[in-house]
Amino acid sequence: MTHDETHAKRGGAPVGFVTELDGIEAASVIYLRMWCDGPENRGYVHSDFQRSFGTVQGQRILEAFEQLCGLCTQHGRRPLMRHAVNCKCLGSDESCFANFIATAAEGEREDAMLIATLLVRADMAPLITSLATDFGLALKRMHLGSPQGPQRTHSHVTTLH
């Protein structure tokens, strides 16, 4: 494997499980995977937004999300690696994307822009941060729960990695 191939695949390295994310983060990863998977799954994303927000507002949220994904693809520092739609693993690029969306939705604009520079060229960071804020706030309004997974055996985490 060449240096470029190794570098490009690094973003797909598993760093956890989707079930370890909160609702907004998990949904952002699942919607990213679905959008990248093709027209059929993009249709499901569209249906989810319309069902949750109505036709007009759902279309606006879909357009913001599609623009966000398109800009990440077009202006990405490298290709954004992702796992299959139904994969339980969470890749490092997906983790970064989820953290970006959640940070933007919490109104932490400067931190979100810093994370954005890991995904795209620096000059695109303000634009995708604005789109991530809109998308993240929409996910917040959906009142998403965390994905269900195996029961955790520890009541709290004492070490952050």
NORSUL-V562112 format. One record per residue. N is the residue number from 1. NEAR is the number of other C-alpha atoms within 12 Angstrom. Layout:
N/NEAR, N/NEAR
//
This chain:
1/8, 2/8, 3/9, 4/11, 5/13, 6/12, 7/17, 8/21, 9/22, 10/21, 11/27, 12/27, 13/23, 14/22, 15/22, 16/22, 17/28, 18/36, 19/27, 20/26, 21/31, 22/26, 23/29, 24/39, 25/39, 26/38, 27/39, 28/44, 29/47, 30/38, 31/41, 32/41, 33/34, 34/29, 35/31, 36/28, 37/20, 38/16, 39/13, 40/13, 41/21, 42/25, 43/20, 44/21, 45/31, 46/30, 47/21, 48/25, 49/30, 50/22, 51/18, 52/23, 53/21, 54/16, 55/16, 56/15, 57/21, 58/26, 59/24, 60/21, 61/34, 62/38, 63/25, 64/28, 65/38, 66/29, 67/25, 68/38, 69/35, 70/24, 71/29, 72/34, 73/23, 74/19, 75/25, 76/27, 77/24, 78/23, 79/27, 80/35, 81/31, 82/38, 83/32, 84/24, 85/26, 86/18, 87/20, 88/26, 89/27, 90/35, 91/31, 92/28, 93/37, 94/42, 95/40, 96/36, 97/45, 98/40, 99/37, 100/41, 101/47, 102/37, 103/32, 104/38, 105/29, 106/25, 107/20, 108/21, 109/26, 110/19, 111/23, 112/33, 113/32, 114/25, 115/31, 116/40, 117/27, 118/32, 119/39, 120/33, 121/23, 122/20, 123/19, 124/27, 125/32, 126/25, 127/28, 128/42, 129/44, 130/29, 131/35, 132/47, 133/38, 134/33, 135/42, 136/42, 137/27, 138/35, 139/37, 140/28, 141/19, 142/21, 143/15, 144/21, 145/19, 146/19, 147/21, 148/17, 149/15, 150/13, 151/10, 152/11, 153/7, 154/9, 155/7, 156/8, 157/9, 158/7, 159/6, 160/5, 161/6
//
